[in-house]
Amino acid sequence: MERASVIGGTMVSLMLKLSSIAGPRYSLMAGARSDVIFLGAELESMHAFLEKLSGVDGPDP
């Protein structure tokens, strides 16, 4: 029974350490996802603008 207690305590310690390491990385990845979505939308807007601009004969006077 004592072994189970030691193993259980070790597992809790390991889980705490892993969460302290993985937590900030996960937060960065979660934040990056919204940035990637935003950048994708911006690129689509730029592409649409350039497509529209390519159909114009000359610059505005």
C-alpha positions in Angstrom: 0.0 0.0 0.0 2.9 2.3 0.7 4.2 1.9 -2.8 0.9 3.0 -4.2 1.0 6.1 -2.1 4.6 6.9 -3.3 3.7 6.3 -6.9 0.5 8.4 -6.6 2.5 11.3 -5.1 5.1 11.0 -7.9 2.4 11.0 -10.5 0.8 14.2 -9.0 4.2 15.9 -8.9 4.9 14.8 -12.5 1.5 16.1 -13.7 2.1 19.5 -12.0 5.5 19.8 -13.7 4.1 18.8 -17.1 1.2 21.3 -16.8 3.6 24.1 -15.8 5.6 23.4 -18.9 2.8 22.7 -21.3 0.4 25.3 -20.1 2.2 28.4 -21.5 2.9 26.6 -24.7 -0.7 25.7 -25.2 -1.7 29.3 -24.4 0.7 30.5 -27.1 -0.7 28.0 -29.6 -4.3 29.0 -28.8 -3.4 32.6 -29.2 -1.6 31.9 -32.5 -4.6 30.3 -33.9 -6.7 33.5 -33.8 -3.7 35.4 -35.2 -3.5 32.9 -38.1 -7.2 33.3 -38.8 -6.8 37.1 -38.7 -3.9 37.0 -41.1 -5.7 34.6 -43.4 -8.6 37.1 -43.6 -6.2 40.0 -44.3 -4.5 38.1 -47.1 -7.9 37.3 -48.7 -8.8 41.0 -48.5 -5.4 42.0 -50.1 -5.9 39.3 -52.8 -9.4 40.6 -53.6 -8.0 44.2 -53.8 -5.2 43.2 -56.1 -7.6 41.3 -58.3 -9.8 44.3 -58.6 -6.8 46.6 -59.1 -5.5 44.4 -61.9 -8.7 45.1 -63.9 -8.2 48.9 -63.7 -6.6 50.5 -66.8 -4.7 53.3 -65.0 -4.3 55.1 -61.7 -7.0 57.5 -60.6 -6.3 61.1 -61.6 
